[in-house]
Amino acid sequence: MVLNPVVQLLDNGNLVIRDEKDNNNEESFLWQSFDHPCDTLLQGMKLGWNLKTGLNRYLRAWKNWDDPSSGDFTSGVKLGVNPELAIWKGSVEYYRSGPWNGIFSSGNEDEVYVRYTLKNSSVISIIVLNKTLNLRQRITWIPHTRTRSVYQSLPQDSCDVYNVCGANGNCVINASPVCQCLEGFKPKSLQDWNQMDWTQGCVQSEPWSCGVKNRDGFRRIAGMKMPDTTHSWINESMTLEDCKAKCMENCSCTAYANLDTSEGGSGCSIWFGHLVDLRISQSGQDLYVRMATSDADAKHKHSKKLVSVVGVTISVVLLVLLAFSYIYMTRRKYKGNGIWTEEKDDGGQENLELPFFGLATIINATNNFSDDNKLGEGGFGPVYKGTMLDGQEIAGFQGVQDKD
C-alpha cells in the first residue's frame, strides 16, 4: 500500500507516479507514461513487450492532425522466433525492419524492445507516426534556424513497403521493373507480372529433389534484407555449414543465413515455405536460397562457357594481331642507311593483301613447322614464320582439329 504517492514529471519527459520515499528507479514506479506512448517515441522510451506482464508498448498515430484520438496506423515490435520492428495499417502489415541480427536491437528473458539514445545529449530528436503521409519519421530540432527537420522516414522507398513483390520476389530499387523473381523461381502469373502486378509473386521453376543426396543446391544472394520470420527457426550456436546441413535435411526449408552478423557471423536462421518481403538493402546480408540442381548446373555451365568463349576469343585476336604485325614488318624493306621503306603496288598504294600458299610450300618454308620458327600459339593452333625460295618471309597457321 502506498501511503504518500507523488506525481512527478522527469527531465526526460516521463510522467511517473511513485512513492514519496522511493527514488527515481524505474522499477519502483507505480505508473509511468513511457509505458503508454501515443504517437511519439522519446529518447529512452522502450517500444516492445514486457514478457512477464504482457505489456505491449506501441505507437498509435492520431486519426488526423485535428483529432488526437487513436487511428489505425500503429508501430511496434512483432513477436516471433526472431522479433522485428513493424508498422501496420489496421491489421495489415505495412513495413518490417528485418529480424534481429546482433547489431540493431536488444532484449532479455523478460523484455523484447527497441529504443534509441543519442550520443550528443544536446540534440533534440523524436520519432513520430505521421498518419497523413503513412510514415514513421525521426524529426530533429535545428537550433540556429529554429525549425524541425525530418532526419529519416520509414518506409524509405517503394521496396520498403511490406512484400511489394510477392512471395519469392526480390525488390531492387534501382532496377526496372523493381521486382524480380529469385534465381530458380518464375512468376506465378506471367501475364500479371508483365503488367506490374506482383502480388502473386513467384514459384519454383522446377521441383526440388528433396531427400535425394546432393540433388539440391543453394545460391548465395548478397546484400539481402532477411525474409519475414513468421515461418522460421533459429539456433544461436550453429555454424553456417551446420545451418546448411540442417536446411538440406528438411524438405520445407527454402533458405538459410547467419543469425548474428556481428564479429564475422554466427548462429543459424532457416526459413520454411515461401520467402516473403525480400529486397536488396545496404545493410543486408548473405542469404542462401535453395534451388534444384539443374538450375545450379545451368548457371555453372553458362559461366564456364562464357569463360571459354572469352579465352578463345582473346587467343585468336592476339594471334591475328601477331601475324599481321609480323607480315607487315617483314614486307617493309630495311636499307643499309637505317631507313625503312614500304612495299607499294603498281598504283603507289601500300599493298597489305595477304597471299595464300599451298600446304607443301608452307611445310618447305617453315622447315616442316620447326619449333625454331614458332611465333606463338592460340585457340586455332600454333603460328610459324617461314622463308620462301625467293627470300620472302611469311607467317602461317598449323590448324588443330577439334577432337570433341
Secondary structure, 3 states (H helix, E strand, C coil): CCCCEEEEECCCCCEEEEECCCCCCHHHCCEEHHHCCCCEECCCCCEEEECCCCEEECEEEEEECCEEEEEEEEEEEECCCCCEEEEEECCEEEEECCCCCCCCCEECCCEEEECCCCCCCCCCEEEEEECCCCEEEEEEEECCCCEEEEEEEECCCHHHECCCCCCCEEECCCCCCCEEECCCEEECCHHHHHCCCCCCCEEECCCCCCCCCCCEEEEEEEEECCCCCCCEEEECCCCHHHHHHHHHCCCCEEEEECCECHHHCECEEEEECCCCCEEECCCCEEEEEEEEHHHHHHHHHHHHHHHHHHHHHHHHHHHHHHHHHHHHHHCEEECCCCCEEECECCCCCECCCCCCCCHHHHHHHCCCCCHHHEEEEECCEEEEEEECCCCCEEEEECCCCCCC
